[in-house]
């Protein structure tokens, strides 16, 4: 609770400083409480984004592994040569 000017004037300088600090602390607490819903929403959004990226990476991994296997067996090179001939 903030103090009125009249009340602060009647206090000693030390008590006045403490009263101002207490008012400032209450203000900070109030602002932090107002930030909680925004932080919760951002946390959920970041988790969803992380899970989406992870799922996309998992989908791409089998394709990449299959391409590497084709290249090792030589089948991939033949297919690429055929595609280049078609494009020409």
C-alpha positions in Angstrom: 0.0 0.0 0.0 1.4 3.4 -1.0 1.5 6.2 1.6 0.0 9.6 1.0 2.4 12.6 0.8 1.1 14.0 4.1 1.8 10.7 5.9 5.3 10.5 4.4 6.1 14.1 5.5 5.3 13.2 9.1 7.7 10.2 9.1 11.4 10.4 9.9 13.7 10.3 6.8 14.6 6.7 7.5 11.0 5.6 7.9 10.1 7.5 4.7 12.8 5.6 2.7 11.6 2.3 4.1 8.0 3.2 3.2 8.9 4.1 -0.3 10.9 0.9 -0.7 7.9 -1.1 0.6 5.6 0.6 -2.0 8.1 -0.1 -4.8 8.3 -3.7 -3.7 4.5 -4.0 -3.9 4.5 -2.5 -7.3 7.1 -4.9 -8.6 5.2 -7.9 -7.1 2.0 -6.6 -8.9 3.8 -6.3 -12.2 5.4 -9.8 -11.9 2.0 -11.3 -11.1 0.6 -9.7 -14.3 3.4 -11.3 -16.3 2.7 -14.8 -15.3 -0.1 -15.5 -17.9 2.1 -14.2 -20.7 5.0 -16.4 -19.6 2.8 -19.4 -19.4 1.5 -18.8 -22.9 5.1 -18.3 -24.2 6.3 -21.4 -22.5 3.5 -23.5 -24.2 4.3 -21.9 -27.6 8.0 -22.6 -27.3 7.3 -26.3 -26.3 5.0 -26.7 -29.3 7.6 -25.2 -31.6 10.3 -27.4 -30.2 8.1 -30.5 -30.7 7.2 -29.5 -34.2 10.9 -29.0 -35.2 11.8 -32.3 -33.6 9.0 -34.1 -35.5 10.1 -32.6 -38.8 13.7 -33.6 -38.2 12.6 -37.2 -37.4 10.7 -37.3 -40.7 13.7 -36.1 -42.7 16.2 -38.5 -41.0 14.9 -41.8 -42.7 14.9 -40.1 -46.1 18.5 -38.9 -45.6 19.6 -42.4 -44.4 17.9 -44.0 -47.4 19.7 -41.6 -49.8 23.1 -42.3 -48.2 22.4 -46.1 -48.5 21.6 -45.7 -52.2 24.8 -43.8 -52.8 26.8 -46.4 -51.1 25.3 -49.2 -53.2 25.7 -47.2 -56.4 22.0 -47.1 -57.2 21.6 -43.5 -56.4 24.3 -42.5 -58.9 22.5 -44.3 -61.7 19.2 -42.6 -60.8 20.8 -39.2 -60.8 22.5 -39.8 -64.1 19.1 -40.8 -65.6 17.5 -37.6 -64.2 20.2 -35.5 -65.7 19.7 -37.1 -69.1 16.0 -36.4 -68.9 16.6 -32.8 -68.1 19.0 -32.4 -71.0 
